[in-house]
Amino acid sequence: MAKFKVLIDPGHGGKDPGAVDNGILEKDIALKVSLGIKARLEATYEDVQVLLSRSTDVFLELKERTNKANGAGADILVSIHCNAGGGKGGFETFRYTSASANSVKLQETLHKAIMSKLGGIDRGQKAQNLHMVRESKMPAVLTENLFVDVAADADRLKQASVINAIIDGHVQGIATYLGLKRTKEDKPVTQERDINVPSKWAETTWKEVTDKGFFDGTRPGATVTREELGTVVSRLLKYVDKKG
């Protein structure tokens, strides 16, 4: 059983498209981002289960959404939206007007992580009397991910790299807030070489210098000390003298 439960709420859906402009429906972006967060968070981190208020294009009342989160005993709730009517556009987050200290911490952590990935205009961390952050019994934040009615933002929302940045920002923020551990460490894979076997590219040369007595043929892959190098130079000088 997962140690942490995260409720991701894709805003709007079904008969409620949310904000619509520049060929973008808010409900579609919200669902795409939410599904991405669930897949990436569960694949990358241990002990976390991501629940979705909706996983398809269906309509849910606001109360149904918070009831799902409260009934599931979610540790945090993040509601995903796009914005409209914002002039120059940008990114912003919301908590409840009298939010708990943990909600404030979640907002700060999420906001910072998403902005670091997304870039652009930072409209700030705000407080508002919104149902999703008011009626949830756990730390809750609502994110407004760019403006569909601002041409520059709309163009960005049509780019897969920007959607990925939004997803990654949410994943990083949630993982940081909950203190999640990665499923595996990102360490480079190294292979120990056998020092007694010459590398393929050096086989011919190694045989040549061994046949001429510069090396004794042992440990071709080992490092050379200064005194061993001195021995090789001495042998080389004797070889040159013979040839002279």
Secondary structure, DSSP 4 states (H G I P E B T S, - for coil): --SEEEEEEE--BTTB--SEETTEEHHHHHHHHHHHHHHHHHHHBSSEEEEES-SSS----HHHHHHHHHHHT-SEEEEEEEE-S-TT--EEEEE-TT--HHHHHHHHHHHHHHHHHH-S-EEEEEE---HHHHS-SS-EEEEEEEETTSHHHHHHHT-HHHHHHHHHHHHHHHHHHHT--BSS----------TTS--GGGHHHHHHHHHTTSS-SS-TTS---HHHHHHHHHHHHHHHHHH-
